[in-house]
Amino acid sequence: MITRIRRIACLATILLSSAAALSQSLICREPGIQGRDENAARAHRFLLPIDTSEISKAEIYVEKTAKGIYFHSNFVTPGFDNPTKVLTNETSDFERVFVNLIFAGGKSTPYEQKAALKEYREHVQIYLDQSMFTEGGYPTIDVGDATHVAIVDGKTGKLLAGNSVERLDRASPPPILLSKILGCCMYGIPPHLAEQYRQALAQRRLDKSNVRFMSLVRDSGTEGAINKSTSLRSARLGEAGTPIVTLSQIESAFRSANGSTVILVSHVEGTNFVVRDPAQNVTSTIPVDSVRALASKYNVELVDLGCETAQHLRTGTLGVGVTTKFNTVDAVHSLERALSQSQNYADFFQALTSENLRIVVDHGFMQDWPLCADVYAKETGTSVWIKLARIFVSFRQDKKRALGISTSSIEFYQHT
């Protein structure tokens, strides 16, 4: 049963406890909420000018404020004269808010709520202001199964991403909202910056003649795949026949590869690279941060592809079976293909993807952070995507200076 948001008079002030934040929600079916004129003005830039009492024609604008999330709709609940507005710090569940926005005073049956949510998922248009995303690009609200979501800039009135917005359902909500960058399966978050990511990655050159390769994986399948790859075998760091299992060996390899790009394949558990023997016993645990610090020390542009171990995946609630595996053997094959086809990092990431295997690049590398890309595969028989690997790129130089990217072009507005 959906819990209803408590109704307060529209002119009331939302109070916060001096000791701790007190959950407060305001549902308004009057002309407006006191002190929210600017929020309402931004909403009217996107909503249809004609109000409606048909749920299927409802539109809702949403933005973040200092006192919670502001929802402004064009929907007039029967028996009232004005569209509904909501201001709440109580929930980030859009479907829950929607039921309270549509129905007044708890006057709805479970059947009516179910029917309303069906309309929400299939027809209701949602406009999310860009303030509804975290700095890393993740949504701060769970839009559920909504299929009509657009990203906007309420401050300028611009539509930033419309029909291109897609949803990736994960084992833990909320779903990721993303847009395609390249090819079938390379995506970016937040969705309205995907085109900027494409341009930045395309400008970032990948010099194949200066790429070295390292593996921290000891199973025979991965070794066999490496040995069959002429390009990876010839670029491999370390002594032939001697597995790399210690931080000192990695330092020695990085020292010899000073100024190069090094692609590292490994298993990851938590914050460590983990090396296991054929019996799956842990023989070495190396902190990820220590390896990346060494890469920086020796001016190595490190691309580390860390696959989740089977042991680590089994600790989760899902991930028992996925339609597309991405283990270290697959990773080696994908890397060989990617390096043979790539002139830049856009080519590289696109070549790593395939149907039912998505790579999702986040916002950080546009702010002088290392690039982080998650590799997802779909769980068998469901719509849920499981993260199987993470690709982390530590660039050698300042990216904004090298690529000519303006920080102002990627600003996240915080409306109050």
N, C-alpha and C positions, 0 to 999 in steps of 0.2 A: 504494500500500500504506500502511495506517495504521501509524504508528510507535507502539510501545507504551511506556507510562509505566513507568519503572523501579520495581520493588517494593522497599520497605524495611520492616523490622519495624515493627509498629504502635507500639511504645514508643520507637522511635528519635527523636532530636531532629533536626529539619530544620536543617542548618547553612548559614550564609551565609559566603562567602569574605570576608575582611577587605578584599581589594582590589576585588572586584566581586561582585555577586550571582551565586551559583552556582545554576543551575537544579536544583530538587529537587522530587520528587513522591513522595507517600506514598499507597499503596493499602492499605487496611486491610479485612480480612475477619474480624477479631477483634471483640470487643464494642465497642471504641472506640479512638480515637486519644488518646494522652496529651496532656492540657491542652486537649482539645476538648469537654469535658462541656457547656459552655454552648452551643456551636454545635449539639451533638447535641440538647440540650433544645429549642432553637428549632425544629429540623427536625421533631421529634416532634409539634409543635403542628399540623403540616399533613399529614404522611404518614399513610397508612392504618395502623391499629394491627396489621394482619395482614401479615406478610412474605410474599413470593412468589418463586417461581423461574420464573414466566411473564413473558417480556419485555414482552408487551403490557400487563401489569398493573403494570409498574414505575412508581414515582413517585420524583422526585428533588428535594430542596431544595438551593438554592445560595445562598451568601452570601460577601461579601468579608471577609477577615481581614487582619491586619497581615502574615501570612506567606504569603498567597496566597488562592486561591479554594477554599472548602470545599464539597464535594458530599456529601450524605448521602442514601442510597437505602433503599428497602424491599426491594431485590432481593438474594436469596441465590443466589450462584453455586453450581451443583450441585457437591457434594463439600465444601462449607463449611457452617458452622453459623450464621453471622451475615451480616446485610446488609452491602454494600460501602460504605465511606466513602473519599473521596479528598481530599487536600490538595495543591494544586500551585500553583507560580508559573511553571510551564513553558509553559502554553498557555492560550489563550482560545477554543479550538475545542471546543465542547460535544460534537460528534459523535465527535471523537477520544477525548475523555475517556470517553464512553459506551461505546465498544467495549472499552476497558480496564477499565471498571467491570463489564461483563457477563462478560467472558471472563478466566480466570485463566492466568497464565504463558504467554501466547502460544498457548494451545491452541485455535485457531480457524482455519478456512479462510476464504479470501476470500468464498466463497459464504455461510458462516455470518455473516460480518461484514455482508455486504450485506443479508441477511435481518433481522439485528438492527437495522440502521439504518432499514429499512423500518418496523419496529415503532416505533422511536423517533419517526419522522416522523408516523406515523398514530395512535399510541395512547398513548405514554408521557406522563405528566403531569409538567410541570416547574413548580416553585415558585421564582421568582426573588425573593430579598429585595431591597428597594429600594436597598440598598447596592451593588447590581450596576449602578447607573447613574451616569454622570458628573454633575457639577453642572449641565451644560447639558441633561441628559436622555437621553444616548445610552447604549446598553448596552455594558458592558465585556466581554461574552462574545458569541460568534457562536453563536446557537441553531440555525443552519442552517435546515432546512425543518420544524422542529417545529411542530405545529399546536395543541398543548395547552399553552399557557404562561399562567401566572397570576403576578401581582405581589403580594407579601405584605410585611408588616412583622413580621419575626421577633421583634422586641422586645416587641410587644404581642399577637402572635398573630392580627392582623387580615388578612383578605383585602382587598387594595386594588383589584385589578382582575382579574377572572376571564375570562369568555367574551368580554369587550369588547376584549381585546388582539389587535391585528392586526400583520402584518409587511409592511414595504415593502422590497423587494429593490432595492439600488442597484448601480451599476457596481462599486463597491468595497465589500467586506464590512467590518464586519458589517451585516446588515439592520437597519433602524430598527424598534423596537417602539413602537407607537403605539395610541391609542384615538380614536374619533370624538368630536369636540366638538359639531358641528352639521351638519345637512343630510346630503347624500350624501358630501361630500368634504373636509370641514375636520377636521383631526386635531391632536392634541397629543402631545408627548413631554416626559417619560416618560408612559406610558399611564395611570398611576394618578392623575395630576393633571389629566386632561382636564376633569373637571367643574368644578374650581376655575377653570380657564382660561375656560370658558363663562360662569361667573358674573362673573368680572372683566371680560371683554370686553363683556358685556351692560350692565354698569354704567358703562362708559366711553362717554360721550355723544359723538356726532359731529354737530356743528352745521353742517348743510348751507349755511346762510346765511353762514357764515364760512369757507367753503372756497375756496381759490384753486388754480389749476392752472398747471403749468409743464412744458414739454417740451424735452429736450435732443436730440431726434431730428429729423433733417432730411429723411428720405425722403418722397417724395410721397404714398405710401399712408397713412402716419401723419398727415401734414398734412391729407389729405383727410378722414380719420376725425374729426379734431379739428374741422375746419370744419363738418362735418355735425352735430356735437353742439352744440346751442344752449347747454346748461348749461356744458360745458367751454370753449367759445369765449368766453362772457361772463365766465367766471372766470379767464381766462388772464392771466398776468403777462407784463410786457415790452411793448415797442413793437410795434404791428401791422406785420407784414411784415419785422421784424428778428429773425433767429434768435438765441437765447441760446447763446453758445459760449465765454464766458469767465467766470472766477470773479468779476470785477468786475461783470459784468452780473447774475450771480446775487445778489451782495450788494445791488445796487441794488433788485432785485426783492423780496428779503426785507425790506429796509428799508421798502418801501412796503406790505408785508403784515404788519407788526408785529402780533403777537397773533393771527394767523390760523392756520388749518391749510392747509398747502401740499402738494398732491399732485404729485410730480415723476415723470415718465416718462423713462427713459433706457436707454442700452445700458451694460453693465458688462463690463469686462475686468480681472480681478484686483481691485486696490484703487482703480481709477479709473473715473469716468464717461468714456466715449469717444464723441466726435462724429465721424461719417464723412460724407463727401459722397456724392452719388448714385453715384459710381464706386467707393465703398467705401474711399476713401483717408481716413486719419485726419487730421482738421483741427483737433481739439482734444482734449486730455487733461486732466481735472480731478480732482484727488484727492477721493475720497469723503469722507474725514475732514474736509477743508477745508470742504466744503459743509455737512456736519452741524454743524461748529463755528459757521458763520455763522448757521445756523438757531437755535442756542442763543443766539447774541449778540443776535438780533432777536426773541426770544421766539416763534419760529415752531414750531408742531407739525408736523414734517416727516414726510410719508409718501412715501418714495422707493421706486418700483417699478423695479428694475433688471433688464432682460432680458439674458440671455447673448447675445452676438453669435454669428452663424453661424460667424465665424472662430474664436471661442473654443471653441465646441462641437466643431468639427472637430479640435481639438487633443487631444480626449479619445479614449478607446478605444471609446466607444459614443456614441450620440446622433445617428447619421446620419439615422435616420428615426423619428419618434415619431407615435403615433396622434393626439395632440392638440397642435397647435402653440400656442405662447404667445409671439407676437412683439409688437412695440409696437403694431401695428394692433389685434390682439386685446385688448391691454391697454387701449387707449383705449375700445373697445366695452364691455369688462367694467367699467371705471371709471364710465362713464356709467350703466350699469345699476345698479351698486352704490350710487352716490350718490343715485339716484332712489328707491331702496328702503330706505335705511339711516337708522336713528335712533341707532345706536351701532356700536361696532367689531365686535361679534358679527355684526350684520346685514351690515356692510361686507365682512368676509372671507367669509361664507357666500355672498354674491352674486357673488363673484369666481370661485367654483369651478364645476365641471361634471363630468360623468362622464369618467373617464380624465384628470382634471386635479385634483390634490390640493394643498391648502395645508397645510403642517405648521408649527405654532407651537411654539416651544421654551420652555424654562423660565425664560429670563432675565428677561422683563419682570415676573415675580413677585418679583424681587429688586432692583427699582429700576434695571434695565438697560433700554435701548431694546428694543422688541419686534422680534423677527426671525422672519419666516415664509418658508419656502422653498416654491416652486411646482414641483411635479413632474408630468411627463407620462410615459406608458408608451411604451417603445420598441417599434416595430412588430414583431409576431411573437414577443415575449418576455415574461417576467414582470418585467423590469427597468425601474425608474423612473429617469428622467433629470431632474436639476435644471435647469430652464430660466430661472428668475427668482428673485429674492429681494425681499421687501417688508420695509422697515425703517422702524419708526415711532419717532421721537424725541418722547416726550411732554413737554409743557411743565412739568408739575408732578409732585410726588411721588405716585406711583400708590398706594402702600399707604395713605398718609394720605387720599387722595381716595376710595379704594374701601373703606377699612376692612378691608384684608387683613392677617391676622396672619402674621408671619414663621414662628411656631412651627407653623402648619398645613402648611407646605411643607418642613419639615426633612427632610434626607436622613440617615438613621441610618448611622453607620459602625461596624459590629460588629468587635470584635477578639477 
